[in-house]
Amino acid sequence: MLLRVSEIPEGHWGPGVSRSWRVGSSRVLHDEALRAYEAGVFAVLRTYRRSNNSELTIELIPYASLDDARSMVPKLWSQRESYPESKLRVVDERIIEGEAIPDVENVFLVEQVTTGVAKTVRVAIARVENVVLSVGFWDSQGDWTWSEIKEVASLQGKKIREVLGANPLRGGRSGVRRAV
């Protein structure tokens, strides 16, 4: 369900890290995550890298219901861990809600100015059905614009819709697991 390297616009991306985990197995737990844990759903994350110290991260987190996913969009950013491994320090942060991006809903945008390897962090968090998606861009040069990040979020949202259309989330736990 995640975008392939070849599907990322503005080419020259290479593969990075991919991982998955059971939703609700982290230290920060909300009722929504506990219900997802009970449903047995797994989240996935993939990074894409460029040689100029740029990194694009896409994370998909399915929840047990549409309402749970809707309520988790703003919570996802507030529960994130800081950047201790990257030695980034946030200098300024701006949050924008209510932007429109095709193929996704409940859009929440975050832009940070940081010190360290990355100078700019831009993240779009949104929802497609019961799946929350996060598209994050870390860059040392600030060369990716919001329109490019929104384009990736839209492409990922469209891909999620295609997969969910082929495998509707009906019929209990097994349907939820197939979503990611």
C-alpha positions in Angstrom: 0.0 0.0 0.0 3.0 2.3 0.4 4.3 4.3 -2.6 7.2 2.7 -4.4 10.4 4.7 -5.0 9.4 5.0 -8.7 6.1 6.6 -7.7 7.7 9.5 -5.8 7.7 12.7 -7.8 10.9 14.8 -8.3 13.0 11.6 -8.8 16.4 10.6 -7.7 15.0 9.0 -4.5 16.5 5.8 -3.3 15.2 3.2 -0.8 15.7 3.8 2.9 14.3 1.9 5.9 11.0 0.0 6.0 9.5 -1.3 9.2 6.1 -2.4 10.6 4.7 -2.7 14.1 1.5 -3.5 15.8 -0.6 -0.4 16.4 -1.1 0.1 20.2 2.2 -1.5 21.2 4.1 1.8 21.9 4.5 3.6 25.2 2.0 6.4 24.3 -1.5 4.8 24.2 -4.8 6.3 23.4 -8.1 4.5 23.4 -8.0 4.5 19.6 -4.6 2.7 19.7 -5.9 0.2 22.2 -8.9 -0.6 20.0 -6.5 -1.0 17.0 -4.3 -3.3 19.1 -7.4 -5.4 19.9 -8.2 -5.5 16.2 -4.6 -6.7 15.5 -3.7 -4.1 12.9 -0.2 -3.2 11.9 1.3 0.2 10.9 4.1 0.6 8.3 6.8 3.1 7.7 9.1 3.6 4.7 11.9 6.1 4.2 13.2 7.4 0.9 16.6 9.1 0.7 18.5 11.5 -1.6 22.2 12.2 -1.6 21.7 15.8 -0.5 20.8 14.8 3.1 17.1 14.8 2.3 14.7 12.2 3.6 11.1 11.5 2.8 9.1 9.3 5.3 5.7 7.9 4.7 3.9 6.2 7.6 0.5 4.5 7.4 -1.4 3.7 10.6 -4.8 1.9 10.3 -7.3 2.2 13.2 -10.3 0.0 14.1 -12.8 2.6 12.9 -13.1 5.8 10.8 -13.9 7.8 13.9 -10.8 6.6 15.7 -8.6 7.5 12.6 -10.3 11.0 12.5 -9.6 11.7 16.1 -6.0 10.5 15.9 -4.9 13.0 13.1 -4.0 15.8 15.5 -3.0 13.4 18.3 -0.4 11.7 16.1 1.9 14.8 16.0 1.5 15.5 19.7 2.5 12.0 20.7 5.6 11.9 18.4 9.0 11.4 20.0 11.6 14.1 19.6 14.6 13.7 17.5 17.3 12.6 20.0 19.1 10.3 17.5 19.4 13.0 14.9 20.5 15.7 17.3 17.9 18.1 15.9 16.7 21.0 18.0 13.4 22.7 17.0 13.8 26.5 16.8 10.3 27.3 15.5 7.1 25.3 14.7 4.0 26.3 12.8 0.8 24.1 12.6 -1.8 24.6 9.9 -5.2 22.9 10.0 -7.9 22.8 7.4 -5.9 22.7 4.2 -7.4 20.8 1.3 -5.4 18.0 -0.3 -7.0 15.7 -3.0 -7.7 12.1 -1.9 -7.2 12.7 1.8 -9.2 14.3 4.6 -8.6 16.0 8.0 -5.4 17.5 6.9 -2.9 18.7 9.6 0.4 20.4 8.4 3.4 21.0 10.5 6.5 23.0 9.6 9.6 23.2 11.8 12.8 25.1 11.5 15.6 23.1 13.2 19.3 23.1 13.9 21.3 20.1 13.1 21.6 18.1 9.8 18.0 19.0 8.7 17.1 22.7 8.6 13.5 22.2 7.6 11.0 19.5 8.7 7.6 19.5 6.9 4.9 17.0 7.8 1.4 16.4 6.3 -0.8 14.2 8.4 -4.2 13.2 7.1 -6.7 10.4 6.9 -8.2 8.1 4.3 -11.1 6.1 5.6 -9.7 4.3 8.8 -6.0 4.9 7.8 -4.0 7.8 9.1 -1.1 8.8 6.9 1.9 10.9 7.6 4.2 12.3 4.9 7.3 13.9 6.4 10.2 15.6 4.6 13.6 16.3 6.4 16.0 18.5 4.5 19.3 20.3 4.9 18.5 22.7 2.1 14.8 23.4 2.3 14.3 22.6 -1.4 11.0 20.7 -1.2 7.9 22.9 -1.2 4.5 22.3 0.5 3.0 21.7 -3.0 5.4 18.7 -3.5 4.7 17.3 0.0 0.9 17.7 -0.6 1.4 16.0 -4.0 3.0 13.0 -2.3 0.2 12.9 0.4 -2.4 13.0 -2.4 -0.7 10.2 -4.3 -0.4 8.1 -1.2 -4.1 8.8 -0.3 -5.1 7.7 -3.8 -3.2 4.5 -3.5 -4.8 3.8 -0.1 -8.2 4.4 -1.6 -7.4 2.0 -4.5 -6.3 -0.8 -2.1 -9.3 -0.2 0.3 -11.6 -0.3 -2.7 -10.2 -3.7 -3.7 -10.3 -5.0 -0.1 -13.1 -3.2 1.7 -12.7 -3.1 5.4 -15.8 -5.2 6.2 -16.0 -8.4 8.0 -14.0 -7.8 11.1 -10.4 -8.2 12.1 -9.1 -10.0 8.9 -10.3 -7.1 6.7 -8.6 -4.5 9.0 -5.3 -6.4 8.7 -5.4 -6.4 4.9 -5.5 -2.6 4.9 -1.8 -2.2 5.3 
